[in-house]
Amino acid sequence: MIKGVMFDFSGTLFRIESTADWLRAVVADAGLAVTESELAACTSQLEEFGALPGGVPPRRVPKLLEGLWAERDLSAERHRAAFTALAREALPPSADLAEALYARSQMPGAWRPYPDTEDTLRALRRRGIPVAVVSNIGWDMRPVFRDHGVDHLVDAYFLSFEQGAQKPDPRLFRAACDKLGVAPGEALMVGDDRVADAGAEALGCRVHLVDHLPVDQRPGALAAVLQLF
């Protein structure tokens, strides 16, 4: 019987804006005159290097950044260094934009909840099922939950950069289960990563995977979780 639920953040409960919208917003804020063709070319390069946290995964990581990339979620400093370096590799219209792009990715307005996020969390709360967010991440995304009005529906957050461990390390899942007061065999992990999130299975947790899709392409995957009870 499931008595507690852990959710991943990016690609599970929320999704970052598109790379094109992300770049366009930062360019506009900087007051730069950039043509549509230049924006399109830079967007493609940013996606090539996976420079948007929570966005399209990199198709290639420069060899000099491979070590940093592998450990990016273990500290705020590594996370910033990895993603700003990838943004610079994409040759944005101005070198200064790398930091601005990274800052934009942490703004609550850059993130959208999936259509069924709030309803699913509310349904779990009504049933008395405690909820934790367990995420590989290098920054505090609690403001995203507060800004979208769902923070009060989450009982605890276990973030890799705060814990010094990243999924699939079972320590993250164990800590979340302990905080929720449930045994691993009574917990469900909901995420979008078949390696990181499925790591909870090694601890004895049940795992349910959803697809990491744009918000408008995934209207009801989280609601399906309620059918598992």
C-alpha atoms as a printed R data frame, in Angstrom:
    type eleno elety resid chain resno      x      y       z
1   ATOM     1    CA   MET     A     1  0.000  0.000   0.000
2   ATOM     2    CA   ILE     A     2  1.361  3.433  -0.971
3   ATOM     3    CA   LYS     A     3  1.551  5.786   2.017
4   ATOM     4    CA   GLY     A     4  3.861  8.512   0.654
5   ATOM     5    CA   VAL     A     5  4.788  9.955  -2.747
6   ATOM     6    CA   MET     A     6  8.037 11.479  -4.010
7   ATOM     7    CA   PHE     A     7  7.997 13.615  -7.136
8   ATOM     8    CA   ASP     A     8 10.778 14.836  -9.379
9   ATOM     9    CA   PHE     A     9 10.628 18.550 -10.236
10  ATOM    10    CA   SER     A    10 11.687 19.348 -13.811
11  ATOM    11    CA   GLY     A    11  9.841 17.386 -16.472
12  ATOM    12    CA   THR     A    12  7.527 15.878 -13.865
13  ATOM    13    CA   LEU     A    13  5.677 18.593 -11.924
14  ATOM    14    CA   PHE     A    14  6.962 21.627 -13.861
15  ATOM    15    CA   ARG     A    15  8.564 22.331 -17.227
16  ATOM    16    CA   ILE     A    16 10.863 25.189 -18.178
17  ATOM    17    CA   GLU     A    17  9.874 27.494 -21.040
18  ATOM    18    CA   SER     A    18 11.157 26.695 -24.522
19  ATOM    19    CA   THR     A    19 14.721 27.557 -25.450
20  ATOM    20    CA   ALA     A    20 13.462 30.111 -27.972
21  ATOM    21    CA   ASP     A    21 11.281 31.901 -25.394
22  ATOM    22    CA   TRP     A    22 14.106 31.787 -22.843
23  ATOM    23    CA   LEU     A    23 16.595 33.398 -25.208
24  ATOM    24    CA   ARG     A    24 14.102 35.926 -26.521
25  ATOM    25    CA   ALA     A    25 13.185 37.120 -23.013
26  ATOM    26    CA   VAL     A    26 16.824 37.641 -22.024
27  ATOM    27    CA   VAL     A    27 17.713 39.408 -25.259
28  ATOM    28    CA   ALA     A    28 14.716 41.724 -24.830
29  ATOM    29    CA   ASP     A    29 15.670 42.523 -21.218
30  ATOM    30    CA   ALA     A    30 19.204 43.332 -22.368
31  ATOM    31    CA   GLY     A    31 17.854 45.699 -25.040
32  ATOM    32    CA   LEU     A    32 19.853 44.025 -27.781
33  ATOM    33    CA   ALA     A    33 18.961 44.380 -31.442
34  ATOM    34    CA   VAL     A    34 19.040 40.802 -32.729
35  ATOM    35    CA   THR     A    35 17.465 39.584 -35.949
36  ATOM    36    CA   GLU     A    36 15.062 36.645 -36.097
37  ATOM    37    CA   SER     A    37 17.608 34.596 -38.025
38  ATOM    38    CA   GLU     A    38 20.247 35.278 -35.367
39  ATOM    39    CA   LEU     A    39 17.809 34.276 -32.629
40  ATOM    40    CA   ALA     A    40 16.962 31.065 -34.463
41  ATOM    41    CA   ALA     A    41 20.621 30.190 -34.985
42  ATOM    42    CA   CYS     A    42 21.486 30.844 -31.338
43  ATOM    43    CA   THR     A    43 18.474 28.851 -30.154
44  ATOM    44    CA   SER     A    44 19.690 25.890 -32.163
45  ATOM    45    CA   GLN     A    45 23.181 26.199 -30.688
46  ATOM    46    CA   LEU     A    46 21.872 26.504 -27.136
47  ATOM    47    CA   GLU     A    47 19.908 23.292 -27.651
48  ATOM    48    CA   GLU     A    48 22.937 21.599 -29.201
49  ATOM    49    CA   PHE     A    49 24.839 22.197 -25.963
50  ATOM    50    CA   GLY     A    50 21.859 21.695 -23.628
51  ATOM    51    CA   ALA     A    51 22.470 25.085 -22.042
52  ATOM    52    CA   LEU     A    52 18.935 25.524 -20.686
53  ATOM    53    CA   PRO     A    53 18.538 23.877 -17.247
54  ATOM    54    CA   GLY     A    54 15.530 21.580 -17.462
55  ATOM    55    CA   GLY     A    55 15.343 21.959 -21.226
56  ATOM    56    CA   VAL     A    56 16.601 19.893 -24.130
57  ATOM    57    CA   PRO     A    57 19.469 17.626 -22.969
58  ATOM    58    CA   PRO     A    58 22.826 18.314 -24.616
59  ATOM    59    CA   ARG     A    59 23.535 16.517 -27.844
60  ATOM    60    CA   ARG     A    60 27.205 16.943 -27.071
61  ATOM    61    CA   VAL     A    61 29.210 18.179 -24.087
62  ATOM    62    CA   PRO     A    62 32.688 19.615 -24.799
63  ATOM    63    CA   LYS     A    63 35.337 17.255 -23.457
64  ATOM    64    CA   LEU     A    64 36.739 19.879 -21.091
65  ATOM    65    CA   LEU     A    65 33.306 20.200 -19.451
66  ATOM    66    CA   GLU     A    66 32.473 16.503 -19.128
67  ATOM    67    CA   GLY     A    67 33.634 16.223 -15.505
68  ATOM    68    CA   LEU     A    68 31.824 19.385 -14.452
69  ATOM    69    CA   TRP     A    69 28.687 18.268 -16.280
70  ATOM    70    CA   ALA     A    70 28.638 14.908 -14.474
71  ATOM    71    CA   GLU     A    71 28.732 16.635 -11.069
72  ATOM    72    CA   ARG     A    72 26.670 19.718 -11.889
73  ATOM    73    CA   ASP     A    73 23.875 18.914  -9.448
74  ATOM    74    CA   LEU     A    74 26.108 18.414  -6.418
75  ATOM    75    CA   SER     A    75 26.530 22.113  -5.650
76  ATOM    76    CA   ALA     A    76 25.186 25.504  -6.649
77  ATOM    77    CA   GLU     A    77 28.653 26.533  -7.819
78  ATOM    78    CA   ARG     A    78 29.080 23.513 -10.111
79  ATOM    79    CA   HIS     A    79 25.590 23.961 -11.519
80  ATOM    80    CA   ARG     A    80 26.133 27.615 -12.408
81  ATOM    81    CA   ALA     A    81 29.600 26.922 -13.825
82  ATOM    82    CA   ALA     A    82 28.368 24.052 -16.008
83  ATOM    83    CA   PHE     A    83 25.376 25.807 -17.544
84  ATOM    84    CA   THR     A    84 27.003 29.193 -18.070
85  ATOM    85    CA   ALA     A    85 29.957 27.447 -19.737
86  ATOM    86    CA   LEU     A    86 27.597 25.601 -22.076
87  ATOM    87    CA   ALA     A    87 25.784 28.847 -22.883
88  ATOM    88    CA   ARG     A    88 29.093 30.482 -23.813
89  ATOM    89    CA   GLU     A    89 29.914 27.532 -26.061
90  ATOM    90    CA   ALA     A    90 26.731 28.379 -27.985
91  ATOM    91    CA   LEU     A    91 28.141 31.846 -28.792
92  ATOM    92    CA   PRO     A    92 25.159 34.010 -27.731
93  ATOM    93    CA   PRO     A    93 24.769 37.532 -29.210
94  ATOM    94    CA   SER     A    94 26.706 38.906 -26.239
95  ATOM    95    CA   ALA     A    95 29.094 37.009 -23.961
96  ATOM    96    CA   ASP     A    96 27.443 38.684 -20.968
97  ATOM    97    CA   LEU     A    97 24.198 36.883 -21.777
98  ATOM    98    CA   ALA     A    98 25.451 33.580 -20.325
99  ATOM    99    CA   GLU     A    99 24.911 34.794 -16.756
100 ATOM   100    CA   ALA     A   100 21.607 36.459 -17.642
101 ATOM   101    CA   LEU     A   101 20.367 33.280 -19.286
102 ATOM   102    CA   TYR     A   102 21.246 31.268 -16.207
103 ATOM   103    CA   ALA     A   103 19.479 33.763 -13.947
104 ATOM   104    CA   ARG     A   104 16.370 33.617 -16.126
105 ATOM   105    CA   SER     A   105 16.213 29.829 -15.765
106 ATOM   106    CA   GLN     A   106 15.699 30.254 -12.014
107 ATOM   107    CA   MET     A   107 12.836 32.734 -12.253
108 ATOM   108    CA   PRO     A   108  9.417 31.304 -11.326
109 ATOM   109    CA   GLY     A   109  7.922 32.935 -14.417
110 ATOM   110    CA   ALA     A   110 10.139 30.781 -16.647
111 ATOM   111    CA   TRP     A   111  8.471 27.633 -15.320
112 ATOM   112    CA   ARG     A   112  4.977 26.283 -15.929
113 ATOM   113    CA   PRO     A   113  3.236 23.529 -13.962
114 ATOM   114    CA   TYR     A   114  1.786 20.659 -15.937
115 ATOM   115    CA   PRO     A   115 -2.010 20.958 -16.284
116 ATOM   116    CA   ASP     A   116 -2.671 18.279 -13.655
117 ATOM   117    CA   THR     A   117  0.071 19.186 -11.160
118 ATOM   118    CA   GLU     A   118 -2.057 21.155  -8.715
119 ATOM   119    CA   ASP     A   119 -5.067 18.839  -8.917
120 ATOM   120    CA   THR     A   120 -2.885 15.786  -8.306
121 ATOM   121    CA   LEU     A   121 -1.130 17.336  -5.313
122 ATOM   122    CA   ARG     A   122 -4.468 18.478  -3.877
123 ATOM   123    CA   ALA     A   123 -5.948 15.003  -4.299
124 ATOM   124    CA   LEU     A   124 -3.013 13.471  -2.425
125 ATOM   125    CA   ARG     A   125 -3.407 16.024   0.360
126 ATOM   126    CA   ARG     A   126 -7.107 15.194   0.698
127 ATOM   127    CA   ARG     A   127 -6.202 11.522   1.017
128 ATOM   128    CA   GLY     A   128 -3.661 12.284   3.723
129 ATOM   129    CA   ILE     A   129 -0.710 11.129   1.581
130 ATOM   130    CA   PRO     A   130  2.471 13.105   2.362
131 ATOM   131    CA   VAL     A   131  4.509 14.427  -0.574
132 ATOM   132    CA   ALA     A   132  8.206 15.154  -1.058
133 ATOM   133    CA   VAL     A   133 10.014 16.665  -4.028
134 ATOM   134    CA   VAL     A   134 13.275 14.814  -4.763
135 ATOM   135    CA   SER     A   135 15.296 16.555  -7.438
136 ATOM   136    CA   ASN     A   136 18.738 16.620  -9.018
137 ATOM   137    CA   ILE     A   137 19.205 20.369  -9.149
138 ATOM   138    CA   GLY     A   138 21.732 23.087  -8.347
139 ATOM   139    CA   TRP     A   139 19.428 25.864  -7.101
140 ATOM   140    CA   ASP     A   140 16.506 26.318  -4.726
141 ATOM   141    CA   MET     A   141 13.300 25.998  -6.722
142 ATOM   142    CA   ARG     A   142 10.951 26.372  -3.741
143 ATOM   143    CA   PRO     A   143 10.030 29.891  -4.997
144 ATOM   144    CA   VAL     A   144  8.659 28.273  -8.173
145 ATOM   145    CA   PHE     A   145  6.225 26.256  -6.065
146 ATOM   146    CA   ARG     A   146  5.308 29.295  -3.964
147 ATOM   147    CA   ASP     A   147  4.785 31.524  -6.994
148 ATOM   148    CA   HIS     A   148  2.459 28.977  -8.581
149 ATOM   149    CA   GLY     A   149  0.532 28.430  -5.347
150 ATOM   150    CA   VAL     A   150  1.389 24.794  -4.670
151 ATOM   151    CA   ASP     A   151  4.151 25.014  -2.059
152 ATOM   152    CA   HIS     A   152  1.690 24.293   0.743
153 ATOM   153    CA   LEU     A   153  0.901 20.964  -0.925
154 ATOM   154    CA   VAL     A   154  4.505 19.731  -0.546
155 ATOM   155    CA   ASP     A   155  5.692 18.443   2.818
156 ATOM   156    CA   ALA     A   156  9.442 18.313   2.164
157 ATOM   157    CA   TYR     A   157 12.126 19.023  -0.436
158 ATOM   158    CA   PHE     A   158 15.248 16.941  -0.970
159 ATOM   159    CA   LEU     A   159 17.506 18.707  -3.445
160 ATOM   160    CA   SER     A   160 20.791 17.198  -4.588
161 ATOM   161    CA   PHE     A   161 22.836 20.370  -4.138
162 ATOM   162    CA   GLU     A   162 21.658 20.656  -0.528
163 ATOM   163    CA   GLN     A   163 22.096 16.966   0.261
164 ATOM   164    CA   GLY     A   164 25.471 16.455  -1.444
165 ATOM   165    CA   ALA     A   165 24.106 13.418  -3.274
166 ATOM   166    CA   GLN     A   166 22.272 13.014  -6.554
167 ATOM   167    CA   LYS     A   167 19.809 10.471  -7.880
168 ATOM   168    CA   PRO     A   168 20.054  7.522  -8.387
169 ATOM   169    CA   ASP     A   169 21.967  7.533  -5.076
170 ATOM   170    CA   PRO     A   170 19.559  5.781  -2.667
171 ATOM   171    CA   ARG     A   171 20.484  8.206   0.128
172 ATOM   172    CA   LEU     A   172 18.201 10.865  -1.350
173 ATOM   173    CA   PHE     A   173 15.225  8.525  -1.516
174 ATOM   174    CA   ARG     A   174 15.955  7.140   1.955
175 ATOM   175    CA   ALA     A   175 16.085 10.619   3.460
176 ATOM   176    CA   ALA     A   176 12.777 11.538   1.817
177 ATOM   177    CA   CYS     A   177 11.076  8.370   3.029
178 ATOM   178    CA   ASP     A   178 12.321  8.977   6.562
179 ATOM   179    CA   LYS     A   179 11.019 12.544   6.511
180 ATOM   180    CA   LEU     A   180  7.627 11.410   5.224
181 ATOM   181    CA   GLY     A   181  7.500  8.699   7.871
182 ATOM   182    CA   VAL     A   182  7.051  5.833   5.438
183 ATOM   183    CA   ALA     A   183  9.038  2.690   4.703
184 ATOM   184    CA   PRO     A   184 10.566  2.511   1.201
185 ATOM   185    CA   GLY     A   185  8.164 -0.300   0.326
186 ATOM   186    CA   GLU     A   186  5.293  2.077   1.087
187 ATOM   187    CA   ALA     A   187  6.624  4.901  -1.100
188 ATOM   188    CA   LEU     A   188  6.076  5.822  -4.748
189 ATOM   189    CA   MET     A   189  8.636  7.770  -6.784
190 ATOM   190    CA   VAL     A   190  7.205  9.661  -9.761
191 ATOM   191    CA   GLY     A   191  9.713 11.014 -12.258
192 ATOM   192    CA   ASP     A   192 10.771 11.247 -15.887
193 ATOM   193    CA   ASP     A   193 14.303  9.830 -15.807
194 ATOM   194    CA   ARG     A   194 14.694  6.094 -16.324
195 ATOM   195    CA   VAL     A   195 18.087  6.117 -14.611
196 ATOM   196    CA   ALA     A   196 17.947  8.788 -11.912
197 ATOM   197    CA   ASP     A   197 14.359  8.343 -10.749
198 ATOM   198    CA   ALA     A   198 14.237  4.594 -11.255
199 ATOM   199    CA   GLY     A   199 17.098  4.413  -8.752
200 ATOM   200    CA   ALA     A   200 14.439  4.399  -6.040
201 ATOM   201    CA   GLU     A   201 13.662  0.807  -6.969
202 ATOM   202    CA   ALA     A   202 16.967 -0.305  -5.435
203 ATOM   203    CA   LEU     A   203 15.632  0.910  -2.094
204 ATOM   204    CA   GLY     A   204 12.376 -0.960  -2.528
205 ATOM   205    CA   CYS     A   205 10.215  1.974  -3.631
206 ATOM   206    CA   ARG     A   206  7.662  1.696  -6.364
207 ATOM   207    CA   VAL     A   207  8.463  3.837  -9.426
208 ATOM   208    CA   HIS     A   208  6.124  5.446 -11.943
209 ATOM   209    CA   LEU     A   209  7.667  7.208 -14.950
210 ATOM   210    CA   VAL     A   210  6.124 10.006 -17.001
211 ATOM   211    CA   ASP     A   211  7.312 11.515 -20.266
212 ATOM   212    CA   HIS     A   212  9.378 14.727 -20.184
213 ATOM   213    CA   LEU     A   213  7.229 16.649 -22.659
214 ATOM   214    CA   PRO     A   214  6.209 20.278 -23.129
215 ATOM   215    CA   VAL     A   215  3.326 21.299 -20.862
216 ATOM   216    CA   ASP     A   216  0.761 21.480 -23.661
217 ATOM   217    CA   GLN     A   217  1.625 17.961 -24.836
218 ATOM   218    CA   ARG     A   218  1.110 16.182 -21.513
219 ATOM   219    CA   PRO     A   219 -2.246 17.030 -19.954
220 ATOM   220    CA   GLY     A   220 -2.948 14.038 -17.728
221 ATOM   221    CA   ALA     A   221  0.096 11.913 -16.890
222 ATOM   222    CA   LEU     A   222  0.156 12.907 -13.217
223 ATOM   223    CA   ALA     A   223 -3.557 12.338 -12.708
224 ATOM   224    CA   ALA     A   224 -2.894  8.726 -13.711
225 ATOM   225    CA   VAL     A   225 -0.770  8.378 -10.568
226 ATOM   226    CA   LEU     A   226 -3.929  8.520  -8.469
227 ATOM   227    CA   GLN     A   227 -5.107  5.319 -10.110
228 ATOM   228    CA   LEU     A   228 -2.172  3.480  -8.517
229 ATOM   229    CA   PHE     A   229 -3.678  3.771  -5.040
